[in-house]
Amino acid sequence: MTANPERRRLFLMRHGSVTYFDQAGKPHLPETVPLNEAGRAQAAAAGRAFAADGIEFDRVIVSGLPRTVETAMRVLAETGQQIQLETWPELAEIRGGKLSGIPDDKLREAFTGAFEGVVPEQRRFLGGESVGELMDRIHPAIARLLADASWDTALLVLHGGVNRAILSYALTGGQRLFLGNLSQAAGCINALDVGQARHDWIVRFSNYAPPAPLQSATRSTTMEQLFNEYSKSRLLSRPQK
């Protein structure tokens, strides 16, 4: 028997919790929202989990959106590592369209449809970017990362939709599929081992959320929660009869 080829380790995180809508359901600009109190605690808890296992990162990559940068910095603060963050804008979250332009009867599907089952490439997220367009920028970025042989352990702090694209790629051995039902809790950690062959991926674990690993507080998805929050503003904006 021959030994398994050496694999490298990708730790893939979703950023900590943020507040996308105000109490009236009106959206904040998603490109600027910082972590909220829960998100800061989630990022610190993830950092302590890495520190407890003595994990050292060779590279730390973020999308550049403030919520990923802040999460990564809080993780590194807990591990005691001083690593220059790399900003890869092509790994930003799947881009939504204008919420006000989505009809009421299409609203729930616009929020949740991109994260249900095996998602067709033409499915659009909130009337904006399609799943296929998301994969068009995520897959080459991962190929570029893997082509660099200089690292052994990397941390990627990204987003729920982006993480699903990467996990789908790993789970299907490099196929062009998007598995929407892969839950990504705020501040969660995934561990992926990758070899030299295109199909050589091992998903060690997924969606580990250090502050609440059993995730017993909710059974709804992030997008279902956001749909309910945004729906408040739709109800308030309707003219009174």
N, C-alpha and C positions, 0 to 999 in steps of 0.2 A: 504494500500500500504506500502511496505517496502522500506526503504531508499536504495539508491545505496551503494554498498560496497565501502569502502575507496580505492582510487586509488593513486598511486604514479606517479610522473611526470618525464619523460625522455626528456631532451632537447638534440636533436641530431643535431650536426653541421657538415657541410663539411668544411674542411680546406680552408683558403683563397687562392687566385690565386697564382700560381707558373709558372715559365717559363720552360717548358719541352724540348723545342727545341731551338737551336740557330737560328740566322737569315738565315743560310743556310739550316735549316731543320734537322740538326744533333742532335740526342737526348742527353740530359744531363742524368746523372745517376739518375733515379727517387727516389732512396733511400736517396739521399743527397740534393735534391733541396730545397732551402729555399723559403719563401714567397717573391714575388716581391713587388714593391711599391703598386700596386693595392691590393694585398693580405693583406698587413699590414693595409691598410685603411679599408678593409672589416672586418678584425678581430676586429679592434678598434670600428668600427660602431656596430658590434654585441655586444661587451661588453657594449657600451653605452645604447643599447636597453635593455639589462638585468638590468643594473643599474637603468634606468629610471623606471622600474617596481619593483624595490626592490627585485629582485630574488637573493636568497642565495642558493648556491649549497652545498650539503653534500659530494658529491664525484665528481671528475673530472677525466675522463678516456680518454686516447689517445692511438693511435696505437704504438707510439714510433718513427714514422718517423718524421723528423724535421719539416715538414710543419704542422703536427698536434700539435706538442709541442709548436711551436711558436704561432700558432693561439690561443691555450688555454691560454698561458701566457699573450698574449695581451688582451684577453677577461677578465681575472682575474685582470689585471692591471686597467682596466676601472671600474670594479665593486668594487675594493678596498679589494678583498678577498685574503687571503694567504692560499692556499690549496695545499697540496702535490699532484702532478699529479701521477696517476696510469697508468703504461704502460702495455697494453694488446697486445702483438705482434700478437695474433690470429685475431685481428681486423684490421690488415694491409690490404691495398687495394688488389683487385684481381690482381694476378701476370701475367704479360705478358711474352711472349717468346722472341725469338730473331727476331727483326724486319727484319733484312737483309735476313732471311730465308723464308719470306712470299713472294710468287710470286706476280707480279704486279696485275694480274687479281683477286687475292684474298685479296688484301690489304684493300680496303674499307670495305668489309665484316668483316675482322679481327678487324678493328677499331670499327665499329659501331654495329656489329651483336649481341654482348652480351647485348646491351641496346635497343633492339627493341621488343616491344610486350611482350607476355608471353614467356620467353626464355627457350628453352629446356636445361635440366641439362647438356647434353653433349657438349653444345656450349662452345668453348674455347675463351678466351680473348687474342687477339694478338698472337694466337698460343701457349699460355701458360696454366694457370690454367683454369679449367672448372667452369661453374656456379654451378654445383653440388658440386664440391670440395670447392668452396667458402662457400656455405651454410653449408657444413659439419663442418666448423670451426666457422662460425658466430652463428648458432643456439645454440650450447652448451654454447658459451660465454654469450649469452643473458640469457639463463636459469640459468647460474651460478650467474649472476648479480641479477636476480630477486629472487633467493633463499636466498639472504642476506637481511634480514628484517631491517637492521640497518639504512637505508637511506630513505629519502622521496623525495628529488629532486636531480637528477644527471645530469651532463653535459657530453656528449660523443662527442669528436671532432675527426671525422673519415674521411671517403673518399666517393666519389660518388658511386662506386659500392657496398661498404659495407653498406652505408646508404640505397641503394635500397633494399638490402637483408633484412635489419631490417624493413623498411617500408612495404615491401611485406609481411613479417611475421605478422606484426601488422594488416594490412588491410585485410588479409585473415583469421584472427583468428587463427594463428599458423600453417597454412598449409605450405607445402614445395613447394612454388611457388616463381618465381622471375619475377617481373614486371619491365621490362627494361625501360619503357617510363616514369618513375618517375624522372623528371628533378631535378637535384641538382646543383644549381648555386654555384660558389665559395663563401665561407663564409656564406652560407645560414643556416637558423635555421629551425628545425622541432620540434614540440611539440607532445609527445605521452603520454597518460595516461594509466597506466596498473594496472589491479586488480590481484586478486589471481588466478582466473581461467585461463586456457590456452587461451581461446578465448576472454578474457576480455581485449581488447585493444580499445582505442579511439584515432584516429589521429586528434588532435585539429587543427593543420595547418601544411602545408608542404612548403618547398622551399621559405621561407621568407628571402629575401636578403635586409638587412637594408639600404645599401647605395643607392639601386635602386629597391625599392619594386615592381614596375610595370614591370621591366625587359624589357624595350622597345628598348634597344640598339641592341638586336640580336634575331634572330629566329632560329638559328642553335644550335645544341647540342655541348657540350664540345668535344665529340669524333669526330664529323664532323670537328670542328675547328682544332683539333690535326692532323687529317688525312690530311687536307689541308697544314698544316705546314710541316709535315713529307714528303709529296709528293714532296716538293721542292728538298730535298736531293736526291730522286730517279731520278728526272729529271737531276740534275747536275752530278750524278755519271754515267749516261749512256755514252758510248763512242760516240764521235762525228763522224758523217759520212763524 
